[in-house]
Amino acid sequence: MASNPLTDLELDRPGMDAAGWRRSLSNHLVYSIGKDPLTATQRDWFYTAAAAVRERLIERWMETMRSYYRADTKRVYYLSMEFLMGRTLMNSVLNMGCEPAFRTAVENLGLDLAAIREIEHDAALGNGGLGRLAACFLDSMATLGLPGYGYGIRYEYGMFTQKIENGCQVEHPDNWLRYGNPWEFPRPEVLYQVKFHGRVVEYADAEGRLRHHWVDTDDVMAMAYDTPIPGYATETVNNMRLWAAKATRDFDLGYFNEGNYIKAVEEKNESENLSKVLYPDDTTEMGRELRLKQQYFFVSASLQDILFRYAKHHEGFDALPDKVAIQLNDTHPAIAIAELMRILVDGHGLDWDHAWDITRRVFSYTNHTLMPEALETWPVPLFERVLPRHLQIIYEINHRFLREVTHRHPGDHALLRRVSLIEESSPKRVRMAHLAMVGCHKVNGVAAIHTELMRQTIFADFHRLWPDKIVNVTNGITPRRWLNQANPDLARLICARIGNGWLKDLEQLKRLEPLAEDAAFRQAFGAVKQANKRRLAEAIAQRLGIAVNPDSLFDVQVKRIHEYKRQLLNLLHVITLYNRIRAHPSGDHLARTVIFGGKAAPGYRMAKQIIRLINDVADVVNHDPLVADRLKVVFIPNYDVSTAQDIIPAAELSEQISTAGTEASGTGNMKLALNGALTIGTLDGANIEIRNEVGAENIFIFGLDTEGVTALRAAGHDPWWHYRENAELRQVLDMIRDGFFSPEEPARHRVIFDALTTGGDPFLLLADYADYVARQQEVERVYRNRDEWLRRAVLNVARMGRFSADRSIREYAEVIWNVKPVRPRRRPRR
Ligand SMILES: *Cc1c(COP(=O)(O)O)cnc(C)c1O
């Protein structure tokens, strides 16, 4: 791949030119990695490159931290159970602005940069969109010079690796630390005690006030690991601090002295299990004790750390809301609200009302889902066992909150039941979203429609109580990773025409608009896409042994496998195309390659069934000589950030086809459009705002909108009616039912047929099928006009500026956090 000639901002610095890099690489190979160039492997060179890169970040990282300290600035703490970072090497090199020099140095050493960067393990401490959002936000906070810290868990095992065996998903552990993580700095001295279990003792203090002690606890230590987060073309390097669980002591001395060495070590392992593994569950919550403990573990350590940093500068807590903003990424860290109350009231003796005022001004919460089954609740008995004092505090918060509601709405008992932090089920459950709603000064949705639905549905009662609390901040993505890094050829083409200002100000892409009418530019733009398609086709041939036609329409649906995302609807269309080719083999069928990628939660049976059906359909279609290269179906295994970076630049059609009202925002939709794919999608999540930006004539919208969905559900959706009335659909469904794609086991996919028919088709695939197929036909009509397709693709790219994560972060900073950028001093020359 050609070099990326963007920014050379740092070239005036010693060590940042090609000669400096080369010296540094040679030195690090020997003195950091301890290898002789004669025997060095690609892996040795990757770790060498990482050492050279990280060395160049450290001074700026330290200076950034010093500048925050000097300015006594308000800091933002982004608390997230997940950070889906992907690979770091080239991202750091590009953000430092010295990719050409680095590349030259590597090549002059006779090394293969493409091979070296592939060695890096994809850091996947997250499931999907939510974790990737956190990663994009860290990049944007650093790029904007905002004092933003990521806080999370250093899982020993990240998101599982997906393999496909006999068409089925098989999960393998993601042992990402096996060869060591070159980006992290262990901080064995940054260690906090985290308590669990035990009981609460009441006592009267010197002034006779009732106080609480949490005693007889089981304790675990949290140890910090820091990772530098470089902004793009800036001195700012922020910090992500992840916590690992360590036993309070290495051994239980009691057992040790008894001579029971093994038992003594076992106890140590048990407590260290807390940060062992990421829960590979997307959107549906799991009621597992270990997960609750993970949440409290990282929240407790993070709050201790945040308050320690605050206390270096400040007496008392009155200034806390002026110095600290804590963003809760979903309800996973919402226990922080009760924890801060506990620290202030039990630990420091603040009055409840005073502590509550401070707490509310510190916290804000991002909601990511409206689906009731995904809203986190914890059984009260479990909560009481694990966090007895926090349960008491939540009861007290609830008591005072419900009293306030009663004053405002006397006699409305139904309202009290609806808004209570405690669900009156059996057993009772703690509603974490309600805790977050009550304990935060701002709560945001992640796309305009999602925020509006929050106000109208799940949080309608709260919205009436506090009409200013729920705000919208539409998600965004970082253009550094998702365009500059993932699609260097397109980045270069854009820079050649409008300069590189868009990398920090994505709205500047608007200046490409006139070029949509420029035939030469369209040609160049089309050539970039074609080269990306060819590269992906080669990778597919190599990895999966499927020959795809690089001139076919690359139709891409990559995201977690979930019924609401409707990969099955896409597949119904694929089978429809297949049947049309079979019915008219000599017809003029547009060649199409349908690419799927995505993981299913290991316990989500239907999602796994869908993966199997995709692979079964692929097997039949790809081997049918009648089809030839006019239709290919490809399931690319192990969709992660790195595979996303390979697939997205080659996509031409972006499938964003969730049932209206189910996808909070989506960010995959933004990545694909920014890389010049046209979207076929429903009026759901950020698709609506993408339509508003790119223009309705440059996007393929189909299907029911949220009102249509609500109305249909109210009237009663009858899948059998569609089955009877639509012959093409019926044929497709019958093939699935009768085992056309699994002749060796004809009943294999019967459950899918049943879900779509007798099961009531809860995600309304059959209701949207006809319109979807019609829209796909329009897609083909436009695609046959290459110039028109390219014109629309250029306009899509030109109009995606709004979906930069920089814009999202500016909105958070202004509307929710009230924080301002701090510019570190330029590093003195050595
Ligand atoms: C962006 C991204 C997602 C989110 O995709 P959606 O289409 O918004 O669901 C999931 N996984 C990975 C690896 C991503 O990069």
The ligand as a MOL file (V3000), in Angstrom:
LIG
                    3D

  0  0  0     0  0            999 V3000
M  V30 BEGIN CTAB
M  V30 COUNTS 15 15 0 0 0
M  V30 BEGIN ATOM
M  V30 1 C -18.6840 0.3610 14.7000 0
M  V30 2 C -18.6080 -1.0290 15.1980 0
M  V30 3 C -19.7540 -1.6420 15.7050 0
M  V30 4 C -21.1060 -0.9660 15.7330 0
M  V30 5 O -21.7750 -1.2150 14.5110 0
M  V30 6 P -23.3320 -0.9200 14.3460 0
M  V30 7 O -23.5650 -1.1410 12.8890 0
M  V30 8 O -23.5370 0.5040 14.7340 0
M  V30 9 O -24.0520 -1.8780 15.2040 0
M  V30 10 C -19.6470 -2.9390 16.1460 0
M  V30 11 N -18.4720 -3.6090 16.1170 0
M  V30 12 C -17.3490 -3.0510 15.6220 0
M  V30 13 C -16.0840 -3.8450 15.5880 0
M  V30 14 C -17.3750 -1.7400 15.1480 0
M  V30 15 O -16.2510 -1.1840 14.6800 0
M  V30 END ATOM
M  V30 BEGIN BOND
M  V30 1 1 1 2
M  V30 2 1 2 3
M  V30 3 2 2 14
M  V30 4 1 3 4
M  V30 5 2 3 10
M  V30 6 1 4 5
M  V30 7 1 5 6
M  V30 8 2 6 7
M  V30 9 1 6 8
M  V30 10 1 6 9
M  V30 11 1 10 11
M  V30 12 2 11 12
M  V30 13 1 12 13
M  V30 14 1 12 14
M  V30 15 1 14 15
M  V30 END BOND
M  V30 END CTAB
M  END
